[in-house]
Amino acid sequence: MKNNNAAVIRRLTFRTVRADKKRDVFVVAAIALTTVLLATAFSIGMSMMETMELQRVRMAGSVADAYLSDPSEEQIARLRQLDYIDQVGVGVRVGGVNGRDRQTVGNISLTLVYVDAVQWEEINAPAFSDIVGTYPAGEDEIMLSRWTLEHIGIDRPEIGMTVPLRCAIGSDGLAEGQERAFTLSGYFTNYYYASSGGADFALVSQALADKSGCTAASSGTANIRFRDGVGRPLERLEEDITLLPGQELTAMSEGGTAGRRGSGLLPVLFAAGIFALCGFLLVYNTMLISLARDTRYYGQLKTIGMTPRQIRRVVVGAVMVLCAIGAPLGLAVAAVVSRAIVPAVAAANGAFTGAVVSRSPVIYLGAAGFAGATAFLAAFYPARKVARMSPVEGLRYEETVGRLPRWAAGGGAGKCARMAARSVFRGGKRCVLVLTSLGLSIVTLILAATVVTSIDTDRYAESLLGCDIRLENAATEEHVGVDIFSDALLDTVRSLPGLADMRTVTAAHCMLAQGDEQSGLTSKVITIYGVDGQTIAALGGQYGQSVDIPAFERGEFAVVGAIEPEQWSRIGTLEWEFVSGVTELGRVFRLPVGAAFPSELGQQITGQRTTLQIFVSSDYLRSIADALQIYRIDLDLEPGRDEAAFLLLRELVRGDNNISLQSRYELRQSIKRSVAVLSVLGGGVSLVLGVIGLLNYINVMAVGVLARRRELAVLECVGMVRSQVRKMLLLEGVGYWAMSLVLGNLLGNGAMAALYAKLLAPLEYTAFHYPILPCAAFYAVSLGVCAAVPLAVYSSMSRATVSDRLRQAE
Amino acid sequence: MPILFARGLKKYYGRESDPVRALDGVSLSVEEGEFVVIVGQSGSGKSTLLHILGGLDRPTGGTVTVDGRVLGKMTDEQLTVFRRRNIGFVFQSYNLVPILDVYENIVLPVELDGDPIDRPFVEGVIDALGLRGLKKRLPSMLSGGQQQRVAIARAMVTKPAILLADEPTGNLDSRTSQDVLGLLKMTSTRFHQTVVMITHNEQIAQLADRVIHIEDGRIVGGEA
């Protein structure tokens, strides 16, 4: 018959917990700290993934996975039948509001779009927030974003209010339209404008769409959401729906969600591993010390018939009881910490569409699971050691020194340093644990501090902006012809204090005159930019192609930015006609293509990655065009003058939504905020790991000195004066400190060199700075703790006479 | 002139109004080279007396003079230094330093004093106590009897004025006890070492030159 001893084991487990309150506090604190770190790491990781996904979705204005342009009725019906497609929404471009009409829409480009119910409810609405009102039903009803409403001049929108817009209904959306009074049926917050270069859309009713004559097949899109788990099978879809000529089937963003999650999880798991290891060390260390003291007690239990398995159950059970207290404590603290940290981390990572503090149960279950496993393992090995000890051995247990390291043996025993060294190494596993724990905190500190100190804010600003201050036409490329820089503004710019250099990019619209059918651009309006030779030389340098700059400045050839630059290199000569208002109509200009760069490089000038960008010298463009607009002004200022100039210009262009103002000063400030968040995060993690390391040390050292009560009394008894005892203990503490410093620096500097070479050095905005100050501060604090703990413990114990201490120890 | 002289020693614990009297007016003197055994039952105050005689504890009243120096007038630091130069201790539980090997344990008091080690004397003590082959062993590698022999050697190495032994055979079996007592007696004779030993065992007391009986903190028999 099987014994039922669960009750007695449970009773012994709880009695064991109650028996040593100090140990309990240490173990609970260790588990709580581990859980806080794990849950915070998981929370930040999950929240950042969800935040970035939210930002992607909000900037896209849609949760669609792909879209099909100009879909026919048959294609839409087919899409709805496919088993791997979850939802299909249809949107139709009904008309547009011309950006040149400043009176109505503040120079933004606004497209009137009708979307069906699926598109609105399942695909658009999840990407918007704060939706008020309903989707337009009547012909004159309209739904607008708050961003557009603000540009129109409506700060406090109300349902039912009249919104007058000058717009063109029908297929010719860019043509001058007529004033039309819409009724606001709803409004919402979206961030589509941020990814569209300042364009937005207005939602209109099916009635208006029907009246306009526009259809999905003529000017619409089918927006597709695939079922979960199928990925984005565009090739399969292409075969299933058979694309028509000119139709595009495009994925909304590159890479799958799963891939992004995978790459985001790696650093989180790495951090979690480090945290779990530190927590393990602290719990393991505490249990090892506690069990060493309780060995006689477990020896007694074995003597009266307890099996090794039962002893293991008692020890591990006691730790799991403490885990049941520590883990929820840690989870509660982590929930609060996450709520405070995640928005800051999200903002530091450039998430401007709002932060998501993830409430995924994975975070809390994962952290609790990790912490529980850590506590279990940390208890299991010391428990096994005690359980395997023979009862007699346990009863007679007295801590002894088995063998000294060879280097420590011999020499003058009276030398305090040698005795201190022997005492450090007598602990064996405990010594290794303390060194590992303190060493890990130093490694973390070096890594975190190196990342923070190596971010060079000046370089960061320089890598993102090619000049100190940039004023740019913020309207879309289609509206580049709008003359937004007034003479007064230009005069102010020219007279800015400390202005060292001023470069302008001019622009004019044209249409290609050559019959290049492949490019498909002959019927579209293209922008031709007038730039200086220095800018083109910089692009050539980046692309590794030398350009004859004097010849370019003389207007002997044009430079092209294109998605397929090779194709444009082969064309040889560009032919174009300017649109109305630039020169007289019908006049054709020709210029050889002197160089062709990828459109990503051209984007540095135009701000957009368009199919074709044409660059000619400013002087040349001025010589052939009667009317030119300034597209961009780049300013360089003398050192230390950019902040004042930026603040002055910001005041001047405030309220003018068509002028975008960027400055290195602002970029520096923004990266400084990010660096501050990184510092707090890295510093926080280093601090907690440092505290764990020091707690491990305090635990080992305090218990070690207390356990040596008799030994220290004997030393005094045979003539060691207290100053010699103190010196020996001080050297022990300093020895732990020095060894962990060497270990931590060896590992930390090695890891830091690898981290820097692989991850930081390739970044343009990093410059290596060894984190001397944070490291020095930590070393000083840890030296203080390492030195103070043994002295404090000895001081408290040595108040009693040698005789009393000898008696107490016996 | 006695090497050890104690007069009116009192040691009280607890409340002033109703103290526990561990020692209550003990006076005794020990001549140089004498082997004195103090016998008493458990709780009689013999260990307290030995600790006070050795300067490990301070009496509530009375004075102790060792080799002409009054212990009560010394600071803790002076007392410790005096102890390592003039008093040797042997404890029931050996009290060797676990991180030091046998030889290092033996010479520890000399090294703490910074003095050069008198090697012929140390080797003589080691040989006399039969520790020649154990010099490099750690205490954990020794038997109880061997550890006690190391403790005796350590107590003698500074050629102290007195050697105080607190139940040195308390943890040993009878045969080993006889060996250890024989060695103590032998060293006392051979090195003309003054020894004061406490025990509860009347038989052991037979080895002594003089026996003092203590009970309830007072000398009750023998020539104090």
Interface residues (C-beta under 8 A of the other chain):
Chain A: E399 T400 V401 G402 R403 L404 A409 G412 A413 G414 K415 M419 R422 S423 R426 R710 E711 V714 L715 E716 C717 V718 G719 M720 V721 R722 S723 Q724 T801 V802 S803 D804 L806 R807 E810
Chain B: S47 T48 H51 I52 G54 L56 D57 R58 D76 E77 T80 V81 R83 R84 R85 F89 F91 S93 N95 L96 V97 P98 I99 L100 D101 E104 N105 V107 L108 P109 V110 E111 L112 D113 G114 L138 P139 S140 R154 T158
